[in-house]
């Protein structure tokens, strides 16, 4: 009877070790259940050209606020739903009340971002001038 338990026990141990080693780290998130902040959410319009990126990084919310100096600030909240770390780049563009793009001194370059599985990602940009009325954010996959 002892001989028949040994192969079963060994097989169970190997399966447990394999599944434990194959597990990739993810992020657990904890936040205040009683939100106190007065959040101004932005209704968005989306154009997806990369269907894979759309499935990996999900837009959860866009928030708008003002700095103490009166500049508009935008925060884009995304979640990485993939099972592997994901690298992407993003860029904000700002527009005046007539819809003309406002060029910044450094012409805001693409910024690289790394998100681990399950991670909540926040992209933040502040308007280059007080008269900015609108924005666009562009996101591109980096393989």
ChimeraX attribute file (.defattr): number of C-alpha atoms within 10 A of each C-alpha:
attribute: neighborCount
match mode: 1-to-1
recipient: residues
	/A:1	5
	/A:2	6
	/A:3	7
	/A:4	8
	/A:5	10
	/A:6	11
	/A:7	11
	/A:8	11
	/A:9	10
	/A:10	11
	/A:11	12
	/A:12	12
	/A:13	11
	/A:14	12
	/A:15	11
	/A:16	12
	/A:17	11
	/A:18	11
	/A:19	9
	/A:20	10
	/A:21	9
	/A:22	9
	/A:23	9
	/A:24	11
	/A:25	12
	/A:26	15
	/A:27	12
	/A:28	9
	/A:29	8
	/A:30	6
	/A:31	6
	/A:32	6
	/A:33	6
	/A:34	6
	/A:35	8
	/A:36	7
	/A:37	6
	/A:38	7
	/A:39	11
	/A:40	10
	/A:41	13
	/A:42	13
	/A:43	8
	/A:44	9
	/A:45	6
	/A:46	7
	/A:47	7
	/A:48	9
	/A:49	9
	/A:50	11
	/A:51	8
	/A:52	10
	/A:53	18
	/A:54	14
	/A:55	12
	/A:56	19
	/A:57	23
	/A:58	16
	/A:59	17
	/A:60	11
	/A:61	15
	/A:62	19
	/A:63	15
	/A:64	15
	/A:65	16
	/A:66	13
	/A:67	10
	/A:68	7
	/A:69	7
	/A:70	12
	/A:71	16
	/A:72	21
	/A:73	16
	/A:74	24
	/A:75	18
	/A:76	17
	/A:77	17
	/A:78	19
	/A:79	19
	/A:80	24
	/A:81	19
	/A:82	18
	/A:83	14
	/A:84	15
	/A:85	16
	/A:86	20
	/A:87	14
	/A:88	17
	/A:89	15
	/A:90	16
	/A:91	17
	/A:92	20
	/A:93	19
	/A:94	23
	/A:95	19
	/A:96	15
	/A:97	10
	/A:98	9
	/A:99	12
	/A:100	12
	/A:101	15
	/A:102	18
	/A:103	13
	/A:104	13
	/A:105	7
	/A:106	6
	/A:107	11
	/A:108	15
	/A:109	12
	/A:110	14
	/A:111	12
	/A:112	14
	/A:113	15
	/A:114	13
	/A:115	20
	/A:116	20
	/A:117	19
	/A:118	20
	/A:119	20
	/A:120	19
	/A:121	20
	/A:122	14
	/A:123	16
	/A:124	15
	/A:125	17
	/A:126	19
	/A:127	23
	/A:128	18
	/A:129	16
	/A:130	13
	/A:131	15
	/A:132	20
	/A:133	15
	/A:134	18
	/A:135	19
	/A:136	14
	/A:137	14
	/A:138	11
	/A:139	18
	/A:140	15
	/A:141	16
	/A:142	12
	/A:143	6
